[in-house]
Amino acid sequence: MHETSLALALIEKIESLKIERGFGDVKKVFVEIGMFSNVVPELFYNAFEVAKAGSCVQAAELIIEDRRGKLVCDVCGCEYFPDIPIAVCPNCGELAGKIEQGRELRLLGLEVEDED
């Protein structure tokens, strides 16, 4: 389950930012996960909840924003937003195409307390 290693890497990054920028406790962590990122949001959430114990985010709430996928058909050029990661072009019926959006896995922001 690679979600665990990704959650650990995220926590490590946040701890580095805390040292670098000198902020206090982390209250919320905002993350974007794309449909085609090969990360299951529920598994990532659970991994984060376990991994955060003893870290600077141990009391933080993880908020995940799902990013829709956008595909462009290789055959007809149709741009479309599938509801599932495997899709058929709604215009010509070809399987998938080039992924234009939805591979994201990124830290969007933090809600923190000021260091006193």
C-alpha positions in Angstrom: 0.0 0.0 0.0 1.9 3.0 -1.3 -0.5 5.4 0.4 1.4 4.8 3.6 4.7 5.9 2.2 3.0 8.9 0.5 1.4 9.9 3.8 4.8 9.6 5.6 6.5 11.7 2.9 3.8 14.4 3.3 4.2 14.5 7.1 8.0 14.8 6.6 7.5 17.7 4.2 5.2 19.5 6.6 7.7 19.0 9.5 10.4 20.5 7.3 8.1 23.5 6.5 7.4 23.9 10.2 11.1 24.2 11.0 11.8 26.4 8.0 8.9 28.8 8.5 8.5 28.6 12.3 4.8 28.1 12.6 3.0 26.5 15.6 0.7 23.5 15.7 -0.9 22.3 12.5 -4.6 22.4 12.6 -5.6 21.4 9.1 -3.8 19.8 6.1 -5.3 20.4 2.7 -4.4 17.9 -0.1 -5.5 17.4 -3.7 -5.7 13.9 -5.1 -6.4 13.4 -8.8 -8.5 10.7 -10.2 -5.6 9.3 -12.2 -2.9 9.6 -9.5 -3.2 5.9 -8.5 -3.8 7.0 -4.9 -7.0 5.9 -3.2 -8.3 8.9 -1.2 -9.8 6.7 1.6 -6.6 4.6 1.9 -4.5 7.8 2.0 -6.7 9.3 4.7 -6.4 6.2 6.8 -2.6 6.0 6.3 -2.3 9.6 7.3 -4.4 9.1 10.4 -2.1 6.3 11.5 1.2 7.9 10.4 0.5 11.3 12.1 0.9 10.0 15.7 3.8 11.8 17.4 4.3 14.2 14.5 3.7 17.9 14.2 0.3 17.1 12.5 -0.9 14.6 15.2 -3.9 16.8 16.0 -4.5 18.0 12.5 -7.5 17.3 10.3 -6.8 16.0 6.8 -9.0 17.5 4.2 -8.8 15.9 0.7 -10.0 17.6 -2.4 -10.7 15.2 -5.3 -9.5 16.4 -8.7 -11.5 15.3 -11.6 -9.8 13.7 -14.5 -9.7 15.3 -18.0 -8.9 13.2 -21.1 -8.4 14.1 -24.7 -9.2 11.4 -27.2 -6.3 10.4 -29.4 -8.6 9.7 -32.3 -11.1 12.6 -32.5 -9.6 15.1 -30.1 -12.7 15.3 -27.9 -12.0 16.6 -24.4 -14.0 14.9 -21.6 -14.3 14.4 -17.9 -15.0 10.7 -17.0 -16.8 9.6 -13.9 -14.4 6.7 -13.4 -10.7 6.3 -14.1 -11.3 4.0 -17.1 -13.3 5.8 -19.8 -14.5 5.6 -23.3 -14.6 8.7 -25.5 -18.2 9.9 -25.5 -17.8 11.2 -29.1 -16.2 8.2 -31.0 -16.1 5.3 -28.5 -12.3 4.9 -28.3 -10.8 3.9 -25.0 -9.4 6.7 -23.0 -6.7 9.0 -24.5 -4.2 11.4 -23.2 -4.6 12.5 -19.5 -4.7 16.3 -19.3 -5.7 16.6 -15.7 -6.1 14.2 -12.7 -2.6 13.0 -11.9 -2.2 15.5 -9.1 -1.1 14.6 -5.6 -0.2 17.8 -3.9 -0.2 19.7 -0.7 -2.6 22.7 -1.2 -2.1 24.4 2.1 -2.0 24.3 5.9 -4.0 25.9 8.6 -1.5 26.6 11.5 -1.2 28.5 14.7 1.3 31.2 15.0 4.4 30.3 17.0 4.5 32.2 20.3 
